[in-house]
Amino acid sequence: MIKSAFLALVLGVVSLPLCAQWPNVKTPGVPRNPDGSPNLTAPTPKTADGKPDLSGIWEPNGIKYLINIAADLKPADVPFQPAAAAEYQKRRANNGLDDPDARCLPSGMPRKDAITSPYKILQYPGLLVFLYESRTTFRQVFLDGRPLPKDAQPSFDGYSSGHWEGDTLVVETAGFNGRTWLDSNGHPATDALHLTEKFRRPDFGHMEIEITIDDPKTYTKPWIVKENPHLLVDTELIEYICNENEKDLSHLIGK
């Protein structure tokens, strides 16, 4: 495991939500089994207009995609441009020494989909809000029909606009600054990245996210990964300040 991946693991572990913060509070509206445990296979909740309600606190299933977003793919299935392949191998050989995430910079998208601490989704008729425990940051996905900005100020997380295709929320994101990695292994991305995420909630406690990575400066064609976070109940997010009392960076060693 490379050093930056280990740091991400440590930060994820220390940022897990602590139920003791709200010891006697139960999440309202959660279907329960006879023993009081949440029924995570209950039907998908719906909004007033009949759309799936994605609201809740979600958490990735482990660190696999944080370490390697292409973990389910064969190496040949990642369509690197030659220069991008060389940069990726350089980052691997150097133990991820220059990983911006290890410097407490924003993780960026789609790395945030796999970050090992929870995030809360708040769903409104024209807006989806992501509140990330990691770094105590947020993301907005506009559902009011607006197009993506054509000349936006580049940002770590980009600008997101979404629409519904049946029971699937399709989110398009662009306007990145090219300063983030896709994962701790160092899959690169540039300011040309266009991200498409498809969110589907098949039942009460599970989410399916299909992510299409389209970055012509880095990859010869778009490629797809799939992730499956699960719902957390009877808990809340806690504040997570990445660089408070930070002592790890000086111990990262490259080659």
Phi and psi in degrees as a GROMACS rama.xvg file:
@    title "Ramachandran Plot"
@    xaxis  label "Phi"
@    yaxis  label "Psi"
@TYPE xy
-73.1017  161.607  ILE-2
-60.5016  -43.3911  LYS-3
-64.811  -35.5721  SER-4
-64.2467  -40.7098  ALA-5
-62.0758  -40.3203  PHE-6
-62.6487  -42.8078  LEU-7
-61.0956  -39.0542  ALA-8
-62.7158  -46.4967  LEU-9
-61.8152  -46.1388  VAL-10
-62.8676  -37.6935  LEU-11
-64.8724  -40.7865  GLY-12
-65.8602  -44.7009  VAL-13
-72.3269  -13.3909  VAL-14
-100.887  7.4372  SER-15
-61.1006  142.28  LEU-16
-64.9503  141.074  PRO-17
-105.351  111.773  LEU-18
-60.8043  -23.9745  CYS-19
-65.2574  -15.5437  ALA-20
-62.8722  -34.3036  GLN-21
-135.498  74.1456  TRP-22
-64.9572  -26.7596  PRO-23
-116.903  17.487  ASN-24
-101.221  126.85  VAL-25
-104.501  140.307  LYS-26
-65.5163  123.256  THR-27
-70.1856  152.725  PRO-28
76.9174  11.4978  GLY-29
-89.6944  123.378  VAL-30
-66.2214  137.929  PRO-31
-122.88  149.192  ARG-32
-78.7425  167.273  ASN-33
-54.6824  -29.0817  PRO-34
-85.8374  3.25288  ASP-35
92.3238  -8.78128  GLY-36
-72.6539  153.616  SER-37
-68.7292  139.668  PRO-38
-91.4546  91.8914  ASN-39
-76.1714  -8.86059  LEU-40
-102.57  10.9593  THR-41
-65.6071  165.789  ALA-42
-60.1684  152.526  PRO-43
-63.2994  130.244  THR-44
-68.9933  151.964  PRO-45
-121.761  152.896  LYS-46
-85.0445  177.107  THR-47
-62.0594  -27.7518  ALA-48
-93.8964  11.1134  ASP-49
86.7608  3.94308  GLY-50
-83.052  152.188  LYS-51
-58.2245  136.253  PRO-52
-93.592  112.198  ASP-53
-87.3233  3.09597  LEU-54
-60.2798  149.092  SER-55
140.009  178.287  GLY-56
-102.348  124.101  ILE-57
-119.291  151.924  TRP-58
-144.486  134.769  GLU-59
-62.953  156.873  PRO-60
-86.9316  79.2133  ASN-61
87.3879  -169.545  GLY-62
-105.352  6.59175  ILE-63
-54.1021  -50.9363  LYS-64
-79.9713  -20.4626  TYR-65
-66.9757  -41.9342  LEU-66
-70.8747  -47.7509  ILE-67
-143.335  103.041  ASN-68
-61.4899  -24.3303  ILE-69
-98.5782  25.8704  ALA-70
-58.7061  -29.5875  ALA-71
-90.8809  0.644174  ASP-72
-106.983  157.607  LEU-73
-77.0428  148.839  LYS-74
-51.8457  -37.3973  PRO-75
-69.9235  -14.8912  ALA-76
-82.1581  -8.14939  ASP-77
-92.1789  108.298  VAL-78
-83.3448  67.7227  PRO-79
-60.7575  141.522  PHE-80
-69.9405  151.649  GLN-81
-54.5662  -44.1121  PRO-82
-66.0048  -36.2824  ALA-83
-68.6557  -37.3553  ALA-84
-62.3088  -41.7927  ALA-85
-65.0499  -40.4422  ALA-86
-65.8101  -40.0229  GLU-87
-61.5755  -46.1525  TYR-88
-64.8981  -35.8362  GLN-89
-62.258  -44.3909  LYS-90
-64.441  -40.7148  ARG-91
-63.4744  -45.6109  ARG-92
-65.831  -26.0283  ALA-93
-96.0914  16.7213  ASN-94
59.126  28.3204  ASN-95
63.1515  31.0543  GLY-96
-58.1538  -35.6661  LEU-97
-95.9599  15.5159  ASP-98
-57.4712  117.688  ASP-99
-63.1621  -27.5601  PRO-100
-63.8022  -33.5671  ASP-101
-70.667  -11.7456  ALA-102
-101.997  15.9138  ARG-103
65.079  19.3388  CYS-104
-76.259  161.807  LEU-105
-56.1871  140.485  PRO-106
-67.6753  -30.7226  SER-107
79.2114  171.376  GLY-108
-104.822  143.705  MET-109
-92.5223  14.2963  PRO-110
-59.8283  -31.9504  ARG-111
-63.4755  -26.279  LYS-112
-63.1569  -22.5196  ASP-113
-113.659  1.5591  ALA-114
-60.6743  145.33  ILE-115
-84.8523  9.99614  THR-116
-113.347  159.109  SER-117
-71.5586  164.275  PRO-118
-141.277  148.574  TYR-119
-107.085  134.36  LYS-120
-104.171  128.769  ILE-121
-113.551  123.319  LEU-122
-113.1  127.068  GLN-123
-124.463  166.689  TYR-124
-55.1993  -37.2374  PRO-125
-118.224  14.3784  GLY-126
-158.392  139.103  LEU-127
-117.077  129.395  LEU-128
-117.228  129.227  VAL-129
-104.659  124.544  PHE-130
-108.693  114.345  LEU-131
-97.5366  126.527  TYR-132
-62.9261  -39.242  GLU-133
-62.9581  119.62  SER-134
68.3035  0.629431  ARG-135
52.3474  57.3804  THR-136
-117.862  175.927  THR-137
-140.213  165.36  PHE-138
-143.732  140.781  ARG-139
-114.167  133.392  GLN-140
-119.141  113.535  VAL-141
-83.9718  130.772  PHE-142
-114.471  21.113  LEU-143
-97.7989  12.9351  ASP-144
90.2052  -0.465028  GLY-145
-69.7677  143.873  ARG-146
-78.0864  165.728  PRO-147
-66.4878  143.806  LEU-148
-63.1895  142.102  PRO-149
-86.4482  -27.703  LYS-150
-137.41  59.5084  ASP-151
-80.9178  153.616  ALA-152
-64.6967  123.309  GLN-153
-56.9618  142.572  PRO-154
-141.083  164.418  SER-155
-66.3953  -42.0704  PHE-156
-99.3487  -5.9565  ASP-157
74.3715  -170.657  GLY-158
-123.873  134.708  TYR-159
-123.235  136.22  SER-160
-133.287  136.651  SER-161
-128.493  161.19  GLY-162
-151.437  159.411  HIS-163
-94.6511  135.033  TRP-164
-120.158  93.608  GLU-165
65.0408  -125.564  GLY-166
-94.6314  12.574  ASP-167
-110.465  128.183  THR-168
-89.8775  121.265  LEU-169
-104.294  120.255  VAL-170
-115.699  123.366  VAL-171
-104.366  134.113  GLU-172
-134.801  134.331  THR-173
-150.161  -177.375  ALA-174
85.815  30.8128  GLY-175
-80.5958  159.383  PHE-176
-95.6416  -3.72338  ASN-177
73.2047  17.0707  GLY-178
-104.254  7.79962  ARG-179
-115.004  161.966  THR-180
-102.865  155.358  TRP-181
-76.4422  -21.4411  LEU-182
-163.107  178.088  ASP-183
-71.6724  -24.0044  SER-184
-69.551  -23.0152  ASN-185
106.246  20.0066  GLY-186
-57.5081  123.776  HIS-187
-84.1138  163.709  PRO-188
-149.968  157.589  ALA-189
-126.538  -174.198  THR-190
-71.1323  -7.46545  ASP-191
-86.707  -1.01131  ALA-192
-60.1634  129.437  LEU-193
-121.778  121.379  HIS-194
-109.748  135.262  LEU-195
-122.832  119.891  THR-196
-113.404  133.551  GLU-197
-115.318  113.847  LYS-198
-101.214  127.971  PHE-199
-136.537  131.383  ARG-200
-109.619  96.2337  ARG-201
-73.0994  -23.8142  PRO-202
-152.538  -168.238  ASP-203
-66.7061  -38.1255  PHE-204
-109.177  8.56905  GLY-205
-136.145  146.528  HIS-206
-125.938  145.425  MET-207
-117.998  127.295  GLU-208
-122.786  118.609  ILE-209
-103.018  124.07  GLU-210
-116.919  121.315  ILE-211
-104.712  122.17  THR-212
-102.534  116.007  ILE-213
-125.598  103.342  ASP-214
-140.664  91.0697  ASP-215
-65.2222  -18.1  PRO-216
-75.5489  -18.7307  LYS-217
-118.553  -32.3166  THR-218
-128.857  146.808  TYR-219
-74.8988  -18.4835  THR-220
-160.06  163.086  LYS-221
-63.7759  148.939  PRO-222
-139.194  156.775  TRP-223
-122.928  138.394  ILE-224
-129.287  158.799  VAL-225
-130.109  136.269  LYS-226
-131.037  158.725  GLU-227
-140.9  77.9658  ASN-228
-69.6042  162.468  PRO-229
-121.536  160.887  HIS-230
-83.2572  140.834  LEU-231
-109.85  137.59  LEU-232
-127.507  165.076  VAL-233
57.6134  39.6736  ASP-234
-154.851  177.265  THR-235
-145.953  164.442  GLU-236
-70.4955  154.874  LEU-237
-124.674  161.885  ILE-238
-67.4558  137.073  GLU-239
-136.795  106.096  TYR-240
-103.49  110.38  ILE-241
-62.6586  -43.2793  CYS-242
-96.3832  13.0732  ASN-243
-74.0111  123.737  GLU-244
56.976  33.9159  ASN-245
-70.2647  126.189  GLU-246
-132.234  6.04943  LYS-247
-87.1985  -34.9338  ASP-248
-56.5445  -40.2668  LEU-249
-67.1257  -14.6166  SER-250
-95.7933  -3.98616  HIS-251
-71.0201  131.84  LEU-252
-126.332  124.371  ILE-253
-94.0865  -165.857  GLY-254
